[in-house]
């Protein structure tokens, strides 16, 4: 094997000169002949691990405490404060990387919005977070697609303009002529003096007071920027109380300016609302927003704001839009967004950061965010985010000041930013000391050890990275660094084992990229192709080499070194790796099969199933929508529509699509979808016979063994649930005969229910031996062994997939049974530190209650209810614990 790394001092020297073409010649199986020096440099560039970024997220030392505080504040705060608290809760979940909980917090912020402006901001934010789900709204055919859609601004801002009876009495007391003539240039407009007087206090004083105009029958308004047409429209309004139906926007704006000048509140309100109804495009919004801000028209401003925000991120490419938000003063912004200034710039800065974190626009949005921060929560978020952007822009002094202010506001994670700056300035010892200063026996988090590892070498760095993984196994950098270090010592198998550790439970693009380059360096092109195709499945436009080379280009180059497979070969390979529960390999094979003449709908559908299994819901939904786009028939398209609706929580609508598909053609997938949806409906025995019948109908329809095995497996589960064990066993055995490996798990359950734990354990052992991804199999087998075997299996589960929570709960329960309360709580805390899980928090709260630690129990209850506010058992525990609070 080649020497993989040059000396440390030469790392950066060669990284910019890397040419991926030099690695892959068209002549299959050969790499360019390189000198030892150039080979080492190029390999070094290939397998170079970048420092982890300082994340622009709120990352509290104890997120459980913060969630509990938010929940407590929500219980007692005014309705006006609730939406901002949910927005802050969103930021906590964003730091934890939980997309579902983030969106739920935003929905609550939208639902609790106390002003139309907050409704607009959070509604647009939800739309932005749900990009790519437009098809779902279309499929719902009017039932729920407007749930977070644009609101009718006019109806949400009631008019409070009235004419008092006192004004009428005063006007009736003037005995001058009934009419007044307004002269504008050569034209004369006759108006009812009394009606016109009612438009405003200035006109009442002018026409019905002691001024000379009060006694004049003609008044010249030529110098007041109102046209004859405008004055006629105003006269019509004074008589009828409404605007002319057919009136141009230009004339409306003219009347609006006039009404504002002369304090004609009713007229101004009418123009405001009519103009607001005309905002139908971004162009309208940009043009009319300036008038709205200058003339202080709330309805028009809100309508323009809604149109612009719902066009994000696209409208940020328009400098006029950016300038509107950046150049408006506070008073103008309050017209635009009321009291929701912080929420507006929190949203805008987040969108801008996703587009370009180091852009001037991002920095200026964040400056405004900091300007409008009102409390420590808001300040620490704004200062830290802006500090991260300044760091990216290499504005180190400004970044230092911002990180220091964030730390002062209570954000300890910002110390990571300060340490980076010290390191850049050449003082790594100070960086090491700063990170060490925040580590204590009470506060020890994975990111702290990961950050400190950047400022030491050798065994100290390795030790810190091992500790980082122990405390937070979801951190990617430690695995990547260790893999690269092992490659440096020419231990390729150790490097692969290290990177495979995290890929076994977290499908990280960076880790797949690193493994791709390791295989490339080993000249294992088949494995390299697998990984790059998996990358492209997850992110079609992914770029490697720090964004310099498209992954698709590298795939093309690697493909030249791999034997071409026919469609039949690919199907055979897919069958094998699907049976072996090798999901990444299966993804790769499907990607390769998506040729122009392939039945793409079916393949994209299989791809979506794999991505769901790999916990990649966004990529799975994208694949499902591609399946819909490439459906070869109407009945197939309806099935994919059904799954799209089902997977987004619209169960009844998904079921209806299945029925529509069956009406057109009796197909395996339509019957399977209907059975799946009914089985998950919670109707129990009411529909079990129907589900069985549907699955049997599905099995009679043409399909491949991959899907038939799944149907047999599901049918077996239904039989088990209703005590028909022999029929269930028959289904599982049939599934195994066509290599549906997961049927071992169902068959093991049958053995267990027949009181044969030994057979159940052996059956699960077969699954473990066959399945490449087998953490769930170890977890299931743990139910069938004695205590020692169970303990060993669950330890293996935690090694293979530390995100699975059952092992922590089991071990904690055993410790609690043995009266080792502190150790039981510590076991749960170990997982809670990196995973906000309802069940873990629930159990820890119960343990605290058992110990009599009411405050800790209450904290965990509140945090758990932040994760799931409607969990019945958690609500009951919270009520019980709350009654004991001192």
N, C-alpha and C positions, 0 to 999 in steps of 0.2 A: 504494500500500500504506500501511496505517496506520503511525503511529509506535508501535513495539512496546513500548518500555520508557520508564518514567518515570525521573526522576533517581534516582541510587543512594540518596539519602537518603530517598526515599519508598517504598522496597521493602516494608518490613515494615508500613508504615502501612495498607496496603490489603489485605494477604493474608488477613486473617481475615474480611473483609466480602464475599469473593467469593461470588457466587450463580451456579452454572452455568446455571440456567434463563434468566438474562438473555442468554446467548449463543445460545440456540436457540429461535426462535419456531416455532410450529406451522405458520405459513405458510411453505411450502417456499422455500428459497433466500434468505431475508432474515434479517438480524441486526438487533438493536435499534439504533436511532439513538442514539449516545452522543456526549457532548461529548468534545472532544479530551483533556481531563484524565482523565475517567472511563475512556475507552477505553484510554489509556496505562496506567492503574493496573490495570485488569482484565487486560489482556494481560500486564502484568508479573507478575501473580499466576499467570496460566496457565502461563507459561514461566519459572517460577522454579526454579532448581537448588539443592537443599539441599546443605549440606556433607556429604561422605561420613562415615559413622560411624566411630568408633574401634572396630574389630572385636574382639570378646571371644575371640579365637583366639590360639593359640600361633603366632607368625610369626617364626621364627629368621632371622637375617641370612643364614645359609648352611644351608638345609634339607638339602642333600646331606651336609654334614658331620655333622649331627645324625642323619640316617638311618643313616649309616655307623657312628656311635658306637653306636646302638641295636643294629645288626646284630652288631657286634663284642661287645657285652655279652651278647647272646643266645647267642653261641657259647661263652661261658665261665661264665655265671652258673648258679646253682642253679635247679632246677625251680620252687622257690617264688617266684622273682623274675620268671619269664618273663611271666606274665600282665600284671603291671604295666608291663613294658617294651613289650608290644604295645599296652597302653592308651595309653602315651605316644606310640607310633608312630601310633596313631589320631589323636591330637591334632595331630601334624605334618600328616597328610593332610587333616585338617579345615581347617587353616589354608590348605592348597593348594586346597581346594574339590573334592577328588576323592572322590565318594561311594563308588565301587566299591572304591577302596583303603581307605577308612575302614571299610567293612563287612568287608573281608577281614582287617584288623587286629583288629577286634572278634571275628571268628570264631576267629582264632588265640588271642586272649586267653581266650576261652571254652574252646577246646580244650586250652590249656595250664594252665587253672585247677588249682591244687593243693589247694584246699579246696572244700567243698560251697557255701560262702557266695560265693566268687568265681564258681563255676558258676552260681549263682542270679542274681547281679548281671549278669554278662555275657550270660547267656541272656535275661534280661529286656531288657537294653539292645539286643540284636540284634532281639528282637521289636518293640521300639519303633522302631528304625531301619527295620524292614520293614513298617511299618503300611500297610495296604491290600493286602497280599499273602496275606490269609487264604484267598482263593479258591484260590490255588495249593496250599495244604496240603490243602484239600478234594478237589482234583482228583487228588492223588497217591494217594488211596485206600489210605492206610496204609503206603505204601512208604517215604517219607522225611519225612512231615509233622512227625514228632516230633524232628527233628534238633536243633532248638534249643528244643524244647518244655519244659514243666515236668518237673523231675526227681523221682524217688522219693527224697525227702529221707531217709527212714528208712534206706534201704539204703545211703546214702552216709555215714551217721554210725553206725559200728559201736558196739555197746555194749561197754564195757570193765569192766562191773560183775561181780565174781565173789565167791564165798564161799570163804574159804580153809579148808584142812583143819585148820589150827590152831584156828580158831574152832569147828569141829565137835568137836574133842577137848575144848576147854574146856567146851563146852555139855554134852557127854556126862558130864562129871565131876560134875555137880550132881545130888544125890539127892532134891531136892524133888519135889512133886507133878507129874505129867505135864501137868496142865492148869492154866490160870490163867483167872480170870473177870474180864473188864473190865466195870465198871459205868459206864453212861452214863445219867444220870437214873434212871428206874425200870427200865431194861432191862439185862439181863445177857447178855454175849456170851462164850461159852466158847471158849477158844483153846488150841491145843497150845503149851505153854510153850517147848519146845525149838525148834519150827518158828518161833514168833514171835520167839524170841531171835535167830534167824539173819537177821532183817530188817536189823539195824544194831548197831553197837557200843553205842550208848546202851541199846537194849533188851536186849542181852546182859548188860550190867552191871546193869540193873534186875532182870532175871528170873533171872540165873544167877551173880550176884556176891555182894557182902557187904552190899548194901542191904536194908532191911527188906522191900521188895517182893519180894526174891528168895525170901523164906520165906513170903510171903503167898499165899493162894489167890485173893484178890479184890483188885482194884486199881481205884480210882475215877478215871476219865478224863473226868469230866463237864466239867471246865474246860479242855479241850484242843481245843475247836472241831471235834470230830469227832462225827458223828451215829451212832446205832446201825447204820443201813444202811451207813455208811461203814466202821465197824469190822468188820461182817460181811464186807464185800468185802475188807478187809485180811486178815482171818483166812483167807478162801478163798485169797487170794494166798499167804499164808505156807505153806499146805498144798500148793498145786498149782504155785506159781511162775508163775501167769498170772492175769489179771483175768477177772472174770465177763464173759461175752459181751455180755449186754444190760445196759449200765450207762450212766446218763445223763451228759452232759457236766458238769452241776452237781456230781454226786457225784464224778466224776473230779477235778474241781478241788479239791474238799474233801479228797480222799485225797492229791492232789499236795501241798497245803500241809502236811498232816500228815506226809507222807513226808519233805519237805524239812526240817521242824522237827526230826524225830527221826533224820535222816541215813540214812533207809532207801533206799539208792541203787538197789537193784534195783526196788523198788516205785516210786520216783520215775521211773526210766527207763521202766518199763512204762506209767505214766500219761502221761509225756511223749510216748511214741510213739503211744499210743491217741488222745490229744488231737490230735496232729499229723494223724492220719488223718481227723479230723473237720473240718479247715479246708477248707471248700468255697466260701466266699464272702468278700467284703471285710468284711462284718459280723462273720463268725467271726474273721477275722484281726485286726481292730481290738480285739475283745473279749478274745481269747485272748492277744494279744501282751503286754498288761499283766501277765498272770499269768506268761507265759514270762520276762519280764524280772525280775519280782519274785522268782520261784522259781528262776531260773537254769536253765531247761530249754532246751537247745540245739536239740533236734529240733523242738519246738513253735515256737520263735522262728524257726528257718529256714523252716519251713512257712508261717508267717504272713508272713514277709518275702517269700517267693516269690509268695504270692497278691497282696500289695499291689503289688510291683514289676511284676508282669505285668498289672496293671490301670492302669498309667500310660499316658497322662497323666490319665485320668479321676479316679483316686483323690485327686489333689492338690486337687480341689475340695472334699474332705471335710476340715474343720479337724481332726478327730480324727486322721486319718492324718498330716497335717502336724505336729501337736503330738507325735505319737509319735516322729518323727525329730528334731524340734527340741529336745524337752525331755528326752530320754533322756541320762543321763550316759555317760561313756566306758565305764565298766564294763558298763552295760546294753547299750550299742551293741556291745560286743565279744561279748556273749551273742547278740545279733541277727545280727551279720555277721562275727564272728571278726576276723581281721586286715585285712579288706577295707574299712576305714572310708573311706579316701580314694576308692576306686573307687565306693563307694556314694554319697557326696556329690558326686562328679564327675558321676555319672549323674543324680542327683536335681536338681542345680543346672542341668544342661543342659536337662532336661525343663521345669523351671520357667522358665528363660530363654526357651524357645520359646513358652511360654504368655504370659508377661508379664515382660519383662526388668527392669522397674523396680519390681516388687512387693516387699513386705516379705518374703514367703516366699523369693523368689529371693535377696535380700540375706542372709537368715539361713542359707539353705543354703550359700551361698558363704562365710560366716563360719566355718561348721563345716568346710567344705572346707579353708580356710586353717589352722584349728586342727589338723587331722589330717595336714597336709603334713609329710613326713618328710625330704625332700631338696630340693635346689635346683630340680630339674625340677618337682617338685610345687608348691613354693612359688611359682615364677614364674608358673605357670599359675593358681594360686588367687588370687594378689595381682592379676594383670592382669585376670582376669575380674571380681573384686569391684570393682576400680578402675573398670572400664567401667560397672558397674551403679551405683556411687556417682555417676559422672559423669552418667548418665541421670537420676538422682534429684536432681541439682543439689546434691549434698553434696560440694562442691568440695574442702574441706580434707581430708576423709577420702579422697577419690579421689586427691589429690596424694600423700598418704602411701603409699597402696597402689601407685601407679605407681612411686614412688621405690624402694619395696622390690622391685618386680618388676624394675626396671632393675638394681638392686644384685645380684639373683639371676641376672642375665644376659640379661634380655629387652629388647633394644634397642627393639623396636617400642613398648614402653610409653612411650617418650619422646613419641610422638604424643599420648598422653593428657595428659602434663605440658604440652605446647605448647598444647593446647586450653584447659586451665585458665588458663594465663597470658593467653591471648587473651581469654577470658571476663572475666578480671580487668582487662583493658584494656591489657595490655603485649604488643602484637603484635611489637614488636622482639625481645623476649626469646623469644617463640615461634619467630620466624624463626631466631634464633641457636641455639636448642636443636636444631632439626631440622638446621641446617647443621653442627652439631658432630658429628653421626653420619654425615655424608656424607664419604667419602674416596675416593681412586682405587681402593681395594680394595673398599670396601663402598658400592656405589651401586645402590640398588634403586628400582623405580618408585614404591613407596609413599612413599619419603622425599621425592622431588620433588613428588609430589601433595600431601603434607602441607605442605611448605614454601610451595607456591603459595597456600595459604590466608592467608598472612600477608604477602603483597606484592601489588602492583597493576600494571596496565599490561603493558608488555613483559616485565617480570620474571616476572609470573605466567604469561603465555602461554609464555615460554621454559621455565619449570619444568614446565608441563603437557605440552609437547611432549617434553621429556626423559622424563617419567613414562611417556608412551605408547611412546616408543622402547624403554625398559627393560622395561616390562610392558604390552603392548598389551591385556591383558584388563581393566585398570582402567577402570571405566565413567565415573567422574566427569569426567576430562579431556575426553572426547568431548562430554558433556552441557554442560559449561561453555563449550566452544568453540562449540557449536551455539547456545546461548543468547546468547553474545556476538555472534555473527554476526547473529542476529535483532535484536539491539539496534542494529546498524548497518543494518538493513533489507535484509540480504543473505540472503534466505530460501533461495535455491538453495544458497548456501554452507552454511547451517545444516543443510539436509536432507542434503547430501553428507557433512557431518561425522558426523551421527548414523547415516547409512546405512553408514559405514565399519565401525562396530562391529556393527551389526545384520546385516552380511553374514557374520559368523562367530560371533556370540554373541547369542542371542535373549534380551536383557535386558528384563525387564518395565518397568524405569524408563525405558529408552531408547524403548521402544514408546510409553510414556505421553507422554514429551516430544514424540515425533514426532506423536502424535495431536493434541497441543495446537498444534503448529506448523501442521498442516493445518487445524485448527479456526480458527486465526487467519487463515489464508489463504482461508478459506471453501471449502476443498476437502473437502467432506463425504464424498465417496465414498472418498477415501484415509483420512480420519479414521475412517470406519466400518470399513474394512479393519483398521486397527490396533487399534481397541477390540475387534473380534471376535477378533483373534489373541490379545489379552490375555486375554479371557474363556475362550478355548480352553486356554490355559496355566494359568490360575488363575481358576476360575469365580467365586470370591468376592472378587476383587481390588477394592481401593478406591483411588480417586484423590484428588487434592487433599490429600495428606498423611493419607490415610485417612478423609477426611470424607465422600466421596461414592462410592457403589457404581458400579463401571464399567458394570454392567448398566443403571443409570439413565441414564448418559450415552449409552450405545448407543441406548436408546429415544428420547432427544432427537434424536440425530444422524440416526436412521433416518427421521425425519419430513422430512428434507431430501434424501433419496436416493430416486431412482425405484424403485418396487417391481419386483422381478423374479419372473417365474413360475418354477416348478420346472424347466421346459424351458430357460428362460434361464440358470438357475443351472448346470444340467448343461453347457450349451454354454460358459459362462464357466469352469467347472472344467476342462473339456477343454482350453481354450486356455491357461490359466495352468499347468496340469500339464505341458502340452507345452513351455511356455516355461521350465520348471523355476523357477517363481515360487512357492516353498513357502509364504510368508506369505500371499500372495493366495489360494492354494489353501485354506489353513486357514480364512481368512475366509469363503470361499464355502461351504465345508462347514458352518461354524457357522450360516450363514444358512439352509442347507437343512434344518437339524435342527428342522423344524416338527412339531407333534404328530402329523400324519398321514403323516409321511415314513417310509421304510424305514430306521429309525435304525441298525439293526445294521450294515448295509452302510456307512453314512456314518461311523459311529464307527470302523469298521475302517479306512477310507481315512484318517481323521484320525490314527489311530495310526501308519500308515505314514509320513505326513508328519512327525510328531513325532519318530519315530526318525531320519529323514533330517536333521532339524534338531538332533539330539543332545539331545533332551529325553526321556530314557528313562522318567522317573517319570510325566510327563504322557502318554506313549505307552501305558504300562501301564494308566493310568486309563482312557484311551479304549478300549483293547482289552477291559477288563472291562465297560465300558458297552456295547460291541458284543455281548458275551456276554449281558448282561442283556436286551438288546433284540433278540436273535436271533428271527427269525420262524418258525423251524422247528428240529427236533431236529438235522438234518444240518448246518445252519448253525451252531448252538450248538457242536456237536462240533468244527467247524473252528476257531472262536475259542478253544475250550479247548486245542486243539492248539497254536495260536500262543502262547497264554499260557504253556504248559508249555515250548515250544521256546525262547521268548525268555528264560526264567529258567533255562536250562541243562538242562532235563529232556527231552533229545532223543528218547529211546526212547518215553517216554510221549506226547510230541507226535505222533510217527509213528503210534502206536497209535490216537490219536484220529482222525487222518486216515483210517486204514483203516476205523474204525467208521463214519465219515461216508460213505465210499464205499459201504459195505454197504447203507446206507439209500438213498442217492441218488448217482448219478454226477454230480458238480458240478465246475465249473472250480476253485473255491477248494480243494476237498478234494484233487484231483489235484495242484494247484499246491503245496499244503502238503507233501504226501508227497514230491513231487519235490525240493522245496527242502531238506527234512530229510535225504533220502537223499544229495543232492549234497554236503551239508555234513558227512556222516558220516565222511569220510576213507577210504572203502572203495575209492576210485579206480575202476579199470576194472571191478571186480567188479559195481558197480551202475550204471555209466554208461549201459548200454543200457536198464536199467530206468528211469532218470531221463528219458532221451529219450522212451521210450514213454509215461511218465506225463505229460510236458509236451505231447506230441502228443494224448493223451486229453483233457487240459485244454482245448486249443485247439478240440476238437470240441464242447465244452460251451458253452451260452449264457453270454455275459459281455459287458461293454462293452470298447471299444477301449483304454481306459486299462490294464486288467488284461491284455488279450490282447497288447498291446505289450510288457508286462513279461515275459510268458511266452515270447514270441518272442525277446526279448533274452536271457533265461536259456538258452533252447534253443541259441541261437547260441554262447553261452559254452561250453556242454558240447561242442558240435561242435569249437570251436577247441581246447579242451583235449585233444581226441583226434585232432587233425590233419585233420579233415574241413572244410577251409577253404571250399570251394565251398558246401557245405550251410549253413555258418555265415553266409556272405555272403548267401545267400538269405533266411535268417531275419531278419538285420538290415535288409535292404532292405524286406521285408514290414512289419517294425516301423516303419520310417521312413514308409512309405506311410500308416500310420494315426497318424502324428505322435508316435511314441514317440522323442522327441528324443535320449535317451541312447544310442540304437542307433548314433549316429555314432561313439561311442567304440569299440564292438565292431567296427564296419566298419573303423575306422582300424587296429585291431589285425590284422585280416585282411590289409589292404594291407601292413602292416609285415612280417608273416610271409611274405608273397609277395615280399619284398625291394623294396617300393615305398614308401620312406619319404616321398617327396614327396606321394603320394596320401594316405598316413596323416596327414601334417601338414595337408593341405587339408581332410581329413574332420574333424579335430578343430577346425579353424578354423570350420567350419560350426556345430559344437556351441557354440563360444564365442560366436558371433554370435547364436544363438537363445536360449541359456540366460541367465536373469537371474542365477542363482547359478552362477558358472562358474569358481571357484577350482580345483576338481578337474579341470576341462577343461583349464585352462592347465597344470596339473601333468602331466596325461597327454600333452598335446601336446609338452611339453619332451623327451619320450623320442624324438621323431621329427625334431627339428631339429638343425642344427649347433651347435657349442659356444656361439656368440654368441646364437643364437636360444633355445637352452636356458637360458642365463643370464638372458636377458630374461624368458622365461616364468616362471622360478622366482622372480625378483624380483617379478613381478606376483602370483604365488601368495602370497608373504609379505605383500604389501600388502593383498590381498583377505582372506586368512585366515592370520594369523600363527601359528595353532595347528597348522597342518599341518607335520609335522616333516621330510618328505622334502627340501624345498629347503635346509634348514640342513645336513642330512647330505651332500647333493650338493656344496654349496659348500665344506664343510669337506674333503671328499674331494679336490676339485680343488686346494685350497690345500695339502693334504698331499702330493699328487703333485708339486707345485711346490716342495716342501721348505720351505714356509712354516708350520712346525709351530705356532708361537704363534698365528698368525692363524687356523689351522684350529681350534685348541682354543677360541679366543675366539668363533668363529662358533657352535660348539656351545654354549658357555657362555651365549651371548646367549639361546638358546631355553630352556636348562635352568633359567635364572633364574625363569621363570614357568610351566614345564611339566615335571612329573616324568615323563619318558618313558624307558622302558627302552632303546629303540634309540639315543637320544641319549647316554645314560649309557654304554651299551655301547661306542659308537664312541669317546667321549672317553676311556674307560678304555684302549681299544686304542691310542689315540694317545699317552697317557701312558706306556704300556708300551713303545711304540716309541722314545720319547725316553729311556727309562731312569728315568723318574720313578715308582718303584715305589709310594711312599706315596700319591701322587695316584691312580694306577691302582687301588690297593687300595681307596681311599675310594670311587671311582666304582663299582667292582664291588660293594661292600657296599651302597651306596645302590640300585643297580640290582636287586640281589637282594631288597631291601626292597619294591621295586615288583612283582617277579615272582620268588618264591623257587625256582621250578621251571624256569626258562629254561635249557635245556641248554647252549647256547653260553656263556651268562654264567657258569654254574657251572664250565665248563672253563677260562674265562679267569681266574676267581677263584682256582681251584686253582693254575693256572700262576703267576699273579702272587704269590699267597700264599707259594709256595715260594721266592720271591726276596726276601721281606721281610727287612730287616736285623735 
